[in-house]
C-alpha cells in the first residue's frame, strides 16, 4: 500500500479515482490516505461560500510509507 496527504488551506472531501475517502483534515491535522501503488486521480472538493469547487490531480504514487507519505498540494480559492 501507498500513502499520501492532500495539502490545502481549506477542509475538503477527498476522492481516489472517483471513490470518496473522507475529509482531508481531522481538526487541523492532515489525514493520511492509503491506496495501491500506481497512477491515480486524487480529487479535492470544497465549498467557498455558496460555491462548490473541485480540483483533480493525476499523480503516480509509489515508494511511500505511513511515516513519509506523498504530499499532494491543492490551491484553494479563499
N, CA, C and O atoms as CSV, one atom per row, in Angstrom:
chain,resi,resn,atom,element,x,y,z
A,1,UNK,N,N,0.835,-1.185,0.000
A,1,UNK,CA,C,0.000,0.000,0.000
A,1,UNK,C,C,0.875,1.241,0.000
A,1,UNK,O,O,1.999,1.246,0.503
A,2,UNK,N,N,0.313,2.299,-0.588
A,2,UNK,CA,C,0.985,3.597,-0.647
A,2,UNK,C,C,0.190,4.601,0.180
A,2,UNK,O,O,-0.977,4.369,0.497
A,3,UNK,N,N,0.828,5.719,0.527
A,3,UNK,CA,C,0.231,6.693,1.434
A,3,UNK,C,C,0.427,8.105,0.895
A,3,UNK,O,O,1.455,8.414,0.292
A,4,UNK,N,N,-0.594,8.978,1.126
A,4,UNK,CA,C,-0.476,10.372,0.704
A,4,UNK,C,C,-1.326,11.263,1.601
A,4,UNK,O,O,-2.240,10.802,2.285
A,5,UNK,N,N,-0.996,12.560,1.578
A,5,UNK,CA,C,-1.816,13.587,2.212
A,5,UNK,C,C,-2.258,14.559,1.135
A,5,UNK,O,O,-1.606,14.688,0.099
A,6,UNK,N,N,-3.369,15.243,1.382
A,6,UNK,CA,C,-3.886,16.256,0.459
A,6,UNK,C,C,-3.788,17.605,1.163
A,6,UNK,O,O,-4.639,17.953,1.981
A,7,UNK,N,N,-2.743,18.357,0.838
A,7,UNK,CA,C,-2.493,19.641,1.497
A,7,UNK,C,C,-3.322,20.744,0.841
A,7,UNK,O,O,-3.310,20.913,-0.378
A,8,UNK,N,N,-4.044,21.492,1.682
A,8,UNK,CA,C,-4.858,22.604,1.206
A,8,UNK,C,C,-5.204,23.471,2.410
A,8,UNK,O,O,-5.323,22.964,3.526
A,9,UNK,N,N,-5.366,24.774,2.194
A,9,UNK,CA,C,-5.750,25.647,3.296
A,9,UNK,C,C,-7.189,25.401,3.741
A,9,UNK,O,O,-7.552,25.727,4.871
A,10,UNK,N,N,-7.993,24.841,2.878
A,10,UNK,CA,C,-9.394,24.563,3.195
A,10,UNK,C,C,-9.601,23.090,3.528
A,10,UNK,O,O,-8.833,22.226,3.105
A,11,UNK,N,N,-10.644,22.829,4.287
A,11,UNK,CA,C,-11.080,21.464,4.551
A,11,UNK,C,C,-11.931,21.029,3.365
A,11,UNK,O,O,-12.785,21.782,2.898
A,12,UNK,N,N,-11.700,19.828,2.883
A,12,UNK,CA,C,-12.463,19.355,1.743
A,12,UNK,C,C,-12.589,17.846,1.731
A,12,UNK,O,O,-11.988,17.147,2.546
A,13,UNK,N,N,-13.380,17.361,0.795
A,13,UNK,CA,C,-13.623,15.932,0.639
A,13,UNK,C,C,-12.648,15.359,-0.383
A,13,UNK,O,O,-12.442,15.951,-1.443
A,14,UNK,N,N,-12.053,14.224,-0.077
A,14,UNK,CA,C,-11.066,13.591,-0.939
A,14,UNK,C,C,-11.661,12.342,-1.587
A,14,UNK,O,O,-12.308,11.526,-0.931
A,15,UNK,N,N,-11.424,12.219,-2.885
A,15,UNK,CA,C,-11.798,11.017,-3.632
A,15,UNK,C,C,-10.565,10.482,-4.337
A,15,UNK,O,O,-9.735,11.249,-4.827
A,16,UNK,N,N,-10.451,9.159,-4.386
A,16,UNK,CA,C,-9.382,8.497,-5.130
A,16,UNK,C,C,-10.051,7.759,-6.279
A,16,UNK,O,O,-10.852,6.850,-6.064
A,17,UNK,N,N,-9.718,8.155,-7.491
A,17,UNK,CA,C,-10.303,7.546,-8.691
A,17,UNK,C,C,-11.831,7.511,-8.619
A,17,UNK,O,O,-12.456,6.527,-9.015
A,18,UNK,N,N,-12.428,8.596,-8.108
A,18,UNK,CA,C,-13.879,8.719,-8.047
A,18,UNK,C,C,-14.538,8.103,-6.827
A,18,UNK,O,O,-15.756,8.195,-6.678
A,19,UNK,N,N,-13.768,7.480,-5.956
A,19,UNK,CA,C,-14.317,6.842,-4.759
A,19,UNK,C,C,-14.030,7.718,-3.530
A,19,UNK,O,O,-12.873,7.980,-3.202
A,20,UNK,N,N,-15.099,8.165,-2.857
A,20,UNK,CA,C,-14.965,9.060,-1.702
A,20,UNK,C,C,-14.202,8.370,-0.571
A,20,UNK,O,O,-14.463,7.212,-0.244
A,21,UNK,N,N,-13.234,9.119,0.032
A,21,UNK,CA,C,-12.389,8.565,1.088
A,21,UNK,C,C,-12.524,9.277,2.429
A,21,UNK,O,O,-12.102,8.741,3.454
A,22,UNK,N,N,-13.103,10.475,2.440
A,22,UNK,CA,C,-13.224,11.236,3.679
A,22,UNK,C,C,-12.658,12.626,3.512
A,22,UNK,O,O,-12.268,13.021,2.413
A,23,UNK,N,N,-12.614,13.378,4.620
A,23,UNK,CA,C,-12.087,14.738,4.582
A,23,UNK,C,C,-10.569,14.731,4.676
A,23,UNK,O,O,-9.964,13.801,5.211
A,24,UNK,N,N,-9.964,15.799,4.139
A,24,UNK,CA,C,-8.507,15.874,4.115
A,24,UNK,C,C,-7.893,16.196,5.472
A,24,UNK,O,O,-6.691,16.011,5.664
A,25,UNK,N,N,-8.709,16.680,6.422
A,25,UNK,CA,C,-8.186,17.054,7.737
A,25,UNK,C,C,-9.056,16.508,8.851
A,25,UNK,O,O,-10.275,16.396,8.717
A,26,UNK,N,N,-8.395,16.166,9.968
A,26,UNK,CA,C,-9.059,15.899,11.245
A,26,UNK,C,C,-8.683,17.072,12.134
A,26,UNK,O,O,-7.561,17.132,12.637
A,27,UNK,N,N,-9.607,18.005,12.333
A,27,UNK,CA,C,-9.258,19.241,13.044
A,27,UNK,C,C,-8.272,20.017,12.196
A,27,UNK,O,O,-8.595,20.391,11.068
A,28,UNK,N,N,-7.075,20.270,12.709
A,28,UNK,CA,C,-6.024,20.948,11.950
A,28,UNK,C,C,-4.964,19.990,11.425
A,28,UNK,O,O,-3.999,20.421,10.794
A,29,UNK,N,N,-5.134,18.695,11.678
A,29,UNK,CA,C,-4.154,17.688,11.290
A,29,UNK,C,C,-4.540,17.055,9.961
A,29,UNK,O,O,-5.685,16.645,9.772
A,30,UNK,N,N,-3.580,16.974,9.038
A,30,UNK,CA,C,-3.830,16.322,7.753
A,30,UNK,C,C,-4.031,14.820,7.954
A,30,UNK,O,O,-3.307,14.182,8.718
A,31,UNK,N,N,-5.011,14.278,7.267
A,31,UNK,CA,C,-5.224,12.833,7.290
A,31,UNK,C,C,-4.284,12.169,6.294
A,31,UNK,O,O,-3.915,12.762,5.280
A,32,UNK,N,N,-3.905,10.945,6.590
A,32,UNK,CA,C,-3.096,10.148,5.675
A,32,UNK,C,C,-4.009,9.121,5.030
A,32,UNK,O,O,-4.698,8.364,5.715
A,33,UNK,N,N,-4.005,9.106,3.700
A,33,UNK,CA,C,-4.848,8.191,2.935
A,33,UNK,C,C,-3.999,7.065,2.364
A,33,UNK,O,O,-2.808,7.246,2.111
A,34,UNK,N,N,-4.616,5.892,2.160
A,34,UNK,CA,C,-3.951,4.727,1.582
A,34,UNK,C,C,-4.537,4.426,0.213
A,34,UNK,O,O,-5.722,4.643,-0.040
A,35,UNK,N,N,-3.667,3.914,-0.675
A,35,UNK,CA,C,-4.125,3.461,-1.985
A,35,UNK,C,C,-3.084,2.485,-2.535
A,35,UNK,O,O,-1.958,2.447,-2.040
A,36,UNK,N,N,-3.443,1.702,-3.545
A,36,UNK,CA,C,-2.453,0.834,-4.174
A,36,UNK,C,C,-1.436,1.672,-4.948
A,36,UNK,O,O,-1.734,2.802,-5.337
A,37,UNK,N,N,-0.265,1.140,-5.170
A,37,UNK,CA,C,0.744,1.847,-5.972
A,37,UNK,C,C,0.232,2.032,-7.395
A,37,UNK,O,O,-0.474,1.178,-7.931
A,38,UNK,N,N,0.599,3.163,-7.999
A,38,UNK,CA,C,0.230,3.394,-9.390
A,38,UNK,C,C,-0.274,4.802,-9.642
A,38,UNK,O,O,-0.145,5.688,-8.797
A,39,UNK,N,N,-0.852,4.991,-10.825
A,39,UNK,CA,C,-1.365,6.284,-11.276
A,39,UNK,C,C,-2.802,6.450,-10.777
A,39,UNK,O,O,-3.644,5.580,-11.001
A,40,UNK,N,N,-3.079,7.565,-10.102
A,40,UNK,CA,C,-4.399,7.800,-9.520
A,40,UNK,C,C,-4.852,9.230,-9.771
A,40,UNK,O,O,-4.035,10.144,-9.888
A,41,UNK,N,N,-6.176,9.412,-9.853
A,41,UNK,CA,C,-6.790,10.736,-9.888
A,41,UNK,C,C,-7.248,11.045,-8.464
A,41,UNK,O,O,-8.156,10.402,-7.937
A,42,UNK,N,N,-6.602,12.044,-7.849
A,42,UNK,CA,C,-6.948,12.471,-6.493
A,42,UNK,C,C,-7.742,13.765,-6.626
A,42,UNK,O,O,-7.266,14.732,-7.220
A,43,UNK,N,N,-8.949,13.781,-6.075
A,43,UNK,CA,C,-9.833,14.934,-6.198
A,43,UNK,C,C,-10.121,15.525,-4.825
A,43,UNK,O,O,-10.418,14.808,-3.869
A,44,UNK,N,N,-10.026,16.862,-4.749
A,44,UNK,CA,C,-10.410,17.614,-3.556
A,44,UNK,C,C,-11.629,18.450,-3.931
A,44,UNK,O,O,-11.589,19.215,-4.895
A,45,UNK,N,N,-12.707,18.304,-3.172
A,45,UNK,CA,C,-13.915,19.104,-3.391
A,45,UNK,C,C,-14.198,19.886,-2.113
A,45,UNK,O,O,-14.265,19.310,-1.027
A,46,UNK,N,N,-14.365,21.204,-2.249
A,46,UNK,CA,C,-14.599,22.052,-1.087
A,46,UNK,C,C,-15.578,23.162,-1.443
A,46,UNK,O,O,-15.827,23.430,-2.619
A,47,UNK,N,N,-16.129,23.803,-0.419
A,47,UNK,CA,C,-17.057,24.907,-0.608
A,47,UNK,C,C,-16.393,26.216,-0.204
A,47,UNK,O,O,-15.649,26.279,0.775
A,48,UNK,N,N,-16.677,27.251,-0.975
A,48,UNK,CA,C,-16.238,28.610,-0.672
A,48,UNK,C,C,-17.490,29.477,-0.761
A,48,UNK,O,O,-17.922,29.843,-1.854
A,49,UNK,N,N,-18.069,29.801,0.392
A,49,UNK,CA,C,-19.358,30.486,0.390
A,49,UNK,C,C,-20.421,29.531,-0.122
A,49,UNK,O,O,-20.572,28.427,0.401
A,50,UNK,N,N,-21.163,29.951,-1.148
A,50,UNK,CA,C,-22.199,29.115,-1.742
A,50,UNK,C,C,-21.693,28.298,-2.923
A,50,UNK,O,O,-22.436,27.500,-3.494
A,51,UNK,N,N,-20.421,28.497,-3.293
A,51,UNK,CA,C,-19.869,27.862,-4.481
A,51,UNK,C,C,-19.078,26.608,-4.123
A,51,UNK,O,O,-18.290,26.604,-3.177
A,52,UNK,N,N,-19.299,25.554,-4.888
A,52,UNK,CA,C,-18.545,24.315,-4.727
A,52,UNK,C,C,-17.407,24.295,-5.750
A,52,UNK,O,O,-17.609,24.616,-6.922
A,53,UNK,N,N,-16.225,23.920,-5.301
A,53,UNK,CA,C,-15.055,23.846,-6.172
A,53,UNK,C,C,-14.504,22.424,-6.144
A,53,UNK,O,O,-14.552,21.749,-5.116
A,54,UNK,N,N,-13.988,21.984,-7.274
A,54,UNK,CA,C,-13.422,20.640,-7.376
A,54,UNK,C,C,-12.118,20.733,-8.161
A,54,UNK,O,O,-12.066,21.331,-9.235
A,55,UNK,N,N,-11.075,20.137,-7.613
A,55,UNK,CA,C,-9.777,20.071,-8.289
A,55,UNK,C,C,-9.315,18.625,-8.303
A,55,UNK,O,O,-9.479,17.895,-7.325
A,56,UNK,N,N,-8.739,18.225,-9.420
A,56,UNK,CA,C,-8.221,16.861,-9.549
A,56,UNK,C,C,-6.766,16.905,-9.969
A,56,UNK,O,O,-6.387,17.676,-10.850
A,57,UNK,N,N,-5.967,16.086,-9.344
A,57,UNK,CA,C,-4.549,15.928,-9.696
A,57,UNK,C,C,-4.342,14.467,-10.084
A,57,UNK,O,O,-4.773,13.564,-9.366
A,58,UNK,N,N,-3.686,14.234,-11.210
A,58,UNK,CA,C,-3.313,12.871,-11.610
A,58,UNK,C,C,-1.865,12.679,-11.180
A,58,UNK,O,O,-0.971,13.386,-11.645
A,59,UNK,N,N,-1.645,11.729,-10.297
A,59,UNK,CA,C,-0.314,11.526,-9.722
A,59,UNK,C,C,0.067,10.052,-9.700
A,59,UNK,O,O,-0.786,9.174,-9.565
A,60,UNK,N,N,1.359,9.800,-9.834
A,60,UNK,CA,C,1.926,8.457,-9.669
A,60,UNK,C,C,2.365,8.357,-8.215
A,60,UNK,O,O,3.214,9.123,-7.759
A,61,UNK,N,N,1.784,7.414,-7.496
A,61,UNK,CA,C,2.088,7.251,-6.077
A,61,UNK,C,C,2.807,5.929,-5.886
A,61,UNK,O,O,2.214,4.858,-6.016
A,62,UNK,N,N,4.093,6.019,-5.575
A,62,UNK,CA,C,4.920,4.835,-5.318
A,62,UNK,C,C,6.016,5.197,-4.331
A,62,UNK,O,O,6.377,6.367,-4.201
A,63,UNK,N,N,6.538,4.212,-3.647
A,63,UNK,CA,C,7.690,4.409,-2.767
A,63,UNK,C,C,7.395,5.221,-1.519
A,63,UNK,O,O,8.284,5.900,-1.006
A,64,UNK,N,N,6.170,5.167,-1.019
A,64,UNK,CA,C,5.818,5.922,0.178
A,64,UNK,C,C,5.650,4.978,1.360
A,64,UNK,O,O,5.676,3.756,1.208
A,65,UNK,N,N,5.482,5.557,2.524
A,65,UNK,CA,C,5.111,4.774,3.701
A,65,UNK,C,C,4.297,5.666,4.620
A,65,UNK,O,O,4.166,6.861,4.358
A,66,UNK,N,N,3.752,5.114,5.687
A,66,UNK,CA,C,2.872,5.878,6.576
A,66,UNK,C,C,3.607,6.991,7.307
A,66,UNK,O,O,2.993,7.974,7.721
A,67,UNK,N,N,4.912,6.844,7.467
A,67,UNK,CA,C,5.698,7.877,8.151
A,67,UNK,C,C,6.054,9.011,7.200
A,67,UNK,O,O,6.092,10.171,7.611
A,68,UNK,N,N,6.315,8.693,5.932
A,68,UNK,CA,C,6.670,9.701,4.924
A,68,UNK,C,C,5.708,9.563,3.734
A,68,UNK,O,O,6.077,9.015,2.696
A,69,UNK,N,N,4.466,10.066,3.891
A,69,UNK,CA,C,3.509,9.981,2.787
A,69,UNK,C,C,3.819,11.019,1.711
A,69,UNK,O,O,4.482,12.019,1.984
A,70,UNK,N,N,3.342,10.785,0.494
A,70,UNK,CA,C,3.462,11.774,-0.570
A,70,UNK,C,C,2.530,12.931,-0.242
A,70,UNK,O,O,1.393,12.709,0.173
A,71,UNK,N,N,3.000,14.173,-0.425
A,71,UNK,CA,C,2.173,15.355,-0.196
A,71,UNK,C,C,1.657,15.846,-1.541
A,71,UNK,O,O,2.446,16.205,-2.415
A,72,UNK,N,N,0.345,15.863,-1.712
A,72,UNK,CA,C,-0.282,16.361,-2.925
A,72,UNK,C,C,-0.876,17.713,-2.605
A,72,UNK,O,O,-1.743,17.817,-1.737
A,73,UNK,N,N,-0.425,18.759,-3.292
A,73,UNK,CA,C,-0.845,20.130,-2.982
A,73,UNK,C,C,-2.030,20.565,-3.829
A,73,UNK,O,O,-2.068,20.333,-5.037
A,74,UNK,N,N,-2.988,21.195,-3.179
A,74,UNK,CA,C,-4.133,21.797,-3.833
A,74,UNK,C,C,-4.171,23.270,-3.426
A,74,UNK,O,O,-3.926,23.601,-2.266
A,75,UNK,N,N,-4.476,24.146,-4.371
A,75,UNK,CA,C,-4.573,25.580,-4.083
A,75,UNK,C,C,-6.046,25.955,-4.112
A,75,UNK,O,O,-6.700,25.852,-5.150
A,76,UNK,N,N,-6.564,26.387,-2.976
A,76,UNK,CA,C,-7.987,26.703,-2.844
A,76,UNK,C,C,-8.217,28.193,-3.021
A,76,UNK,O,O,-7.372,29.018,-2.673
A,77,UNK,N,N,-9.388,28.519,-3.574
A,77,UNK,CA,C,-9.824,29.904,-3.635
A,77,UNK,C,C,-10.352,30.270,-2.265
A,77,UNK,O,O,-11.211,29.580,-1.716
A,78,UNK,N,N,-9.839,31.359,-1.714
A,78,UNK,CA,C,-10.283,31.778,-0.392
A,78,UNK,C,C,-11.395,32.756,-0.563
A,78,UNK,O,O,-11.936,33.254,0.424
